[in-house]
C-alpha cells in the first residue's frame, strides 16, 4: 500500500458522499406543512445541516410548538425522505472516485451519519457505494449525535483503527467538530459555502472552501498520503 498503511477513512454521508440534502429539505418542508407550519425555506433547512434527523425533529417540536411526538415526527420524516431519495440520490462524482481509489489501495472505510440506518443503507445501495462502504454507523446507534464524537469513535472501533489514525471526510460544521473531538483529522468540504468560516472548520487538516466544486479525488488522496507521516 502506498503510504497509507494503518489509516482508515470515515465518511459522512449526506452532503459529503451524496447530494441528499434537497431530499431532506423537501421531506422536512412537507412534514412541517402537514403539521401547520407553512413556508419552511431552504435557509431554514440550512440551520439543521450536519445534525441527526432525531435532533432535527426534536428541535422542530420545541421551536415550532408541534403537537406530534418526537417519535411520530422522526418516523414520518424518515419515511418521506426514503420515498424521495431511494432511487433519485446522486453520488458526487469526485467522491465516488475517491472511494474507489481508497478501495483499490485497500484502505479501510466506513460511513458515519446522522441519518437512520435504513436511510444510509438504502442510499449506499442505490448509488452502488455499498460495494466499497460496508461498515456503517448511524447516530441512532450511539448515545449522542454530532457534534459529539460518538458516531466517529464507534466507526473507528468497528474498523479496529485507533482514532488518531482515522481521517474524517465531512461537509458540515458539527461533523468537523465531532471529528476534532474524536481526535481525528478531517477533510472538510463545506456544503453551505457561507459556513466555510465557521470556527469548527478551522480544526480541519484540509479545508476546501469551495465545497464539492473544489474537491478532487486526486488532491484529497495526495493530501492524505502527505499528512499521514507513514
C-alpha positions as CSV (number, residue, x, y, z in Angstrom):
1,X,0.0,0.0,0.0
2,X,1.4,3.4,-1.0
3,X,1.9,5.4,2.2
4,X,-1.5,4.8,3.8
5,X,-0.7,1.7,6.0
6,X,-2.8,1.8,9.1
7,X,-5.0,4.6,8.0
8,X,-8.8,4.4,7.9
9,X,-11.2,6.9,6.3
10,X,-14.6,7.7,7.7
11,X,-17.1,9.4,5.5
12,X,-20.2,11.4,6.4
13,X,-23.0,10.6,4.0
14,X,-25.4,13.5,3.3
15,X,-23.9,16.4,1.5
16,X,-20.5,14.7,1.6
17,X,-20.7,11.4,-0.4
18,X,-24.2,12.1,-1.9
19,X,-26.3,15.1,-2.8
20,X,-29.2,14.2,-0.5
21,X,-29.8,17.5,1.3
22,X,-32.5,18.6,-1.2
23,X,-34.5,15.4,-0.4
24,X,-34.1,16.1,3.4
25,X,-35.3,19.7,2.8
26,X,-38.3,18.6,0.8
27,X,-39.2,15.9,3.3
28,X,-39.0,18.4,6.1
29,X,-41.0,21.0,4.2
30,X,-43.8,18.6,3.6
31,X,-43.9,17.2,7.1
32,X,-43.9,20.7,8.7
33,X,-46.7,21.9,6.3
34,X,-48.8,18.9,7.3
35,X,-48.3,19.9,10.9
36,X,-49.4,23.5,10.3
37,X,-46.0,25.1,9.7
38,X,-46.0,26.5,6.1
39,X,-43.2,28.4,4.4
40,X,-40.3,26.3,5.6
41,X,-37.4,27.6,3.4
42,X,-34.1,26.3,2.3
43,X,-32.4,28.9,4.5
44,X,-34.4,27.4,7.4
45,X,-33.2,24.0,6.4
46,X,-29.6,25.0,6.4
47,X,-29.7,25.6,10.2
48,X,-30.1,21.8,10.6
49,X,-27.5,20.6,8.1
50,X,-25.0,18.4,9.9
51,X,-27.1,17.2,12.9
52,X,-29.0,14.0,13.1
53,X,-32.6,13.5,11.9
54,X,-33.6,12.8,15.5
55,X,-32.1,16.0,16.8
56,X,-33.7,17.9,13.9
57,X,-37.2,16.8,14.7
58,X,-36.6,17.3,18.4
59,X,-35.7,20.9,17.7
60,X,-38.7,21.3,15.4
61,X,-41.0,20.2,18.1
62,X,-39.7,22.8,20.5
63,X,-39.2,25.6,18.0
64,X,-42.5,25.3,16.2
65,X,-44.6,24.0,19.1
66,X,-45.7,20.9,17.3
67,X,-48.3,18.6,18.9
68,X,-46.9,15.4,17.4
69,X,-44.4,13.4,19.4
70,X,-40.7,13.3,18.5
71,X,-41.2,9.6,17.7
72,X,-44.0,10.4,15.3
73,X,-42.1,13.2,13.6
74,X,-39.0,11.1,13.2
75,X,-40.9,8.2,11.7
76,X,-42.7,10.5,9.3
77,X,-39.6,12.3,8.2
78,X,-37.6,9.1,7.6
79,X,-40.5,7.6,5.7
80,X,-40.9,10.7,3.5
81,X,-37.2,11.1,2.9
82,X,-36.8,7.4,1.8
83,X,-39.7,7.9,-0.7
84,X,-37.9,10.8,-2.2
85,X,-34.3,9.6,-2.0
86,X,-34.4,5.8,-2.6
87,X,-34.0,6.0,-6.4
88,X,-33.0,9.6,-7.0
89,X,-29.9,10.3,-4.9
90,X,-26.7,11.1,-6.8
91,X,-23.2,10.4,-5.5
92,X,-20.8,13.2,-6.1
93,X,-18.5,12.0,-9.0
94,X,-15.2,13.0,-7.4
95,X,-16.3,11.5,-4.1
96,X,-17.1,8.2,-5.8
97,X,-13.6,8.4,-7.4
98,X,-12.0,9.0,-4.0
99,X,-13.9,6.0,-2.5
100,X,-12.8,3.8,-5.4
101,X,-9.2,5.0,-5.2
102,X,-9.0,4.2,-1.5
103,X,-10.7,0.8,-2.1
104,X,-8.1,0.0,-4.7
105,X,-5.4,0.9,-2.1
106,X,-7.0,-1.4,0.5
107,X,-7.8,1.5,2.9
108,X,-10.5,0.5,5.4
109,X,-13.5,2.8,5.2
110,X,-16.8,3.5,7.0
111,X,-19.8,5.7,6.8
112,X,-20.8,7.6,10.0
113,X,-24.0,9.6,9.6
114,X,-26.8,11.3,11.4
115,X,-29.3,9.6,9.2
116,X,-31.2,6.4,10.1
117,X,-29.6,3.1,9.4
118,X,-32.4,2.3,6.9
119,X,-31.7,5.6,5.0
120,X,-27.9,5.1,5.0
121,X,-28.1,1.5,3.6
122,X,-30.8,2.5,1.1
123,X,-28.7,5.3,-0.3
124,X,-25.5,3.4,-0.4
125,X,-27.3,0.5,-2.2
126,X,-29.0,2.9,-4.6
127,X,-25.7,4.6,-5.6
128,X,-23.7,1.4,-5.7
129,X,-21.3,2.8,-3.0
130,X,-22.2,-0.2,-0.8
131,X,-19.7,-2.2,-2.8
132,X,-16.9,-0.3,-1.1
133,X,-18.5,1.0,2.1
134,X,-19.6,-1.9,4.2
135,X,-19.1,-0.5,7.7
136,X,-21.9,1.8,8.5
137,X,-22.8,3.6,11.8
138,X,-25.9,5.6,12.3
139,X,-26.2,8.3,15.1
140,X,-29.3,6.3,16.1
141,X,-26.8,3.6,17.4
142,X,-24.9,5.8,19.7
143,X,-25.7,8.0,22.7
144,X,-25.1,11.4,21.2
145,X,-25.1,12.7,17.6
146,X,-22.6,15.2,16.1
147,X,-21.0,17.4,17.3
148,X,-20.3,14.8,19.9
149,X,-17.7,12.3,18.7
150,X,-19.7,9.2,19.4
151,X,-20.5,8.1,15.9
152,X,-16.9,8.5,14.7
153,X,-15.5,6.7,17.7
154,X,-17.9,3.8,17.1
155,X,-16.8,3.7,13.4
156,X,-13.2,3.6,14.4
157,X,-13.9,0.8,16.9
158,X,-15.7,-1.3,14.2
159,X,-12.8,-0.7,11.8
160,X,-10.3,-1.6,14.5
161,X,-8.3,1.6,13.9
162,X,-7.1,4.0,16.7
163,X,-8.9,7.4,16.4
164,X,-5.6,9.1,15.7
165,X,-5.1,7.0,12.6
166,X,-8.6,7.9,11.2
167,X,-9.4,10.7,8.8
168,X,-13.0,12.0,8.6
169,X,-14.5,13.5,5.4
170,X,-17.2,16.0,6.3
171,X,-19.4,18.7,4.8
172,X,-20.9,20.3,8.0
173,X,-19.5,22.2,11.0
174,X,-21.0,19.8,13.6
175,X,-19.2,17.0,11.8
176,X,-15.9,18.8,11.8
177,X,-16.3,19.5,15.5
178,X,-17.1,15.8,16.1
179,X,-14.0,14.7,14.2
180,X,-11.8,17.1,16.3
181,X,-13.5,15.8,19.5
182,X,-12.7,12.3,18.4
183,X,-9.0,13.1,17.9
184,X,-9.3,12.5,14.2
185,X,-8.0,14.6,11.3
186,X,-10.6,16.0,8.9
187,X,-11.0,16.8,5.3
188,X,-13.8,19.5,5.3
189,X,-15.8,20.1,2.1
190,X,-18.5,22.6,3.3
191,X,-21.9,22.0,1.8
192,X,-23.0,25.5,2.7
193,X,-20.4,27.8,1.3
194,X,-21.3,30.7,3.7
195,X,-20.3,28.4,6.6
196,X,-16.7,27.9,5.5
197,X,-15.5,30.4,8.0
198,X,-17.3,28.6,10.9
199,X,-14.8,28.1,13.7
200,X,-15.4,24.3,13.7
201,X,-13.9,24.1,10.2
202,X,-10.7,25.8,11.4
203,X,-9.7,22.5,13.0
204,X,-9.8,20.6,9.7
205,X,-6.5,19.5,8.3
206,X,-7.7,20.2,4.8
207,X,-10.5,22.8,4.2
208,X,-11.9,23.1,0.7
209,X,-13.8,26.3,0.9
210,X,-15.4,25.8,-2.5
211,X,-17.0,22.6,-1.4
212,X,-17.7,19.9,-3.9
213,X,-16.7,22.2,-6.8
214,X,-13.2,22.3,-5.4
215,X,-12.9,18.7,-4.2
216,X,-11.0,16.3,-6.4
217,X,-10.2,12.7,-5.5
218,X,-6.5,13.0,-6.5
219,X,-5.9,16.1,-4.4
220,X,-7.6,14.6,-1.4
221,X,-5.6,11.4,-1.8
222,X,-2.3,13.2,-2.2
223,X,-3.0,15.2,0.9
224,X,-3.8,12.0,2.8
225,X,-0.5,10.5,1.8
226,X,1.5,13.6,2.7
227,X,-0.2,14.1,6.0
228,X,-0.1,10.5,7.4
229,X,3.5,10.6,8.2
230,X,3.7,6.9,7.1
